[in-house]
Amino acid sequence: TTTGSLGTVEAPGTATRARERMRILQEVAKLLSVTDDLEALPGRVLDLAFQILHVERGAILLVDEGTGKLEPRVTKTAEGTAVRGPIYSQNIVDFVLRRSVAALFSDAVNDPRLGAAESVIFSSIRASMCVPLKPRDEVLGVLYVDNVSTPKSFSEDDLDFLVAFAGQAALALENARLYRRIEQETVQRMQLIMDAKLASLAALVGGMAHELRNPLNFISNFAGLSVGLT
């Protein structure tokens, strides 16, 4: 049984569990659609992952749009505390990112795909799941969760559920990125308009100053001539 604030997923009955998980995914989609804050969204996604799956730690890594490198954005424990430093296995996230496929590591320490990776042993990872955040063709990053208590704590059903959840999260992240891009382009466009208006105003003021200078020079010269005549 998986328990969280979004509901309880009962183990008995495959059909019942599938319906319950579908209901939870619908609620997740609603919750993720209400925010367009790209900075806060990864943390929100992890909080929801802790509520719907029995995981102890999690991390979201996103591909930096400037460098193209995978960078950690948020890491947390099930208790909700932020973690300093990486808690994930670099081997696992690289495995998923390179292949752009979801992966389940029921017994991470002895999994031949990881080749007894030092990051797995160092981080005491017993079981792990990692899925790409891929709304369409482009991979935005990866969602990583693990368990350090017992191996084989995740099933294929859990992985399928995490894939569906990550799909919702990826769409929310893509929308937030698009919103930020539009916002930045709007600001840049407004700046260009303001610059053009200021340049036009400067030209107008310069022209007026030139037109005013001629009669002022005439008046000044006339005043000087008058003084001389007087």
Salt bridges, closest charged atoms under 4 A:
GLU20 OE2 - ARG23 NH2 2.49
GLU27 OE2 - ARG23 NH1 2.08
GLU39 OE1 - ARG73 NH2 3.17
GLU39 OE2 - ARG180 NH2 2.89
ASP47 OD1 - LYS76 NZ 2.99
GLU65 OE2 - ARG181 NH2 2.63
ASP111 OD2 - ARG113 NH2 2.83
ASP146 OD2 - ARG57 NH2 2.91
ASP157 OD2 - ARG17 NH2 2.69
ASP158 OD1 - ARG21 NH2 2.84
GLU174 OE1 - ARG136 NH1 2.08
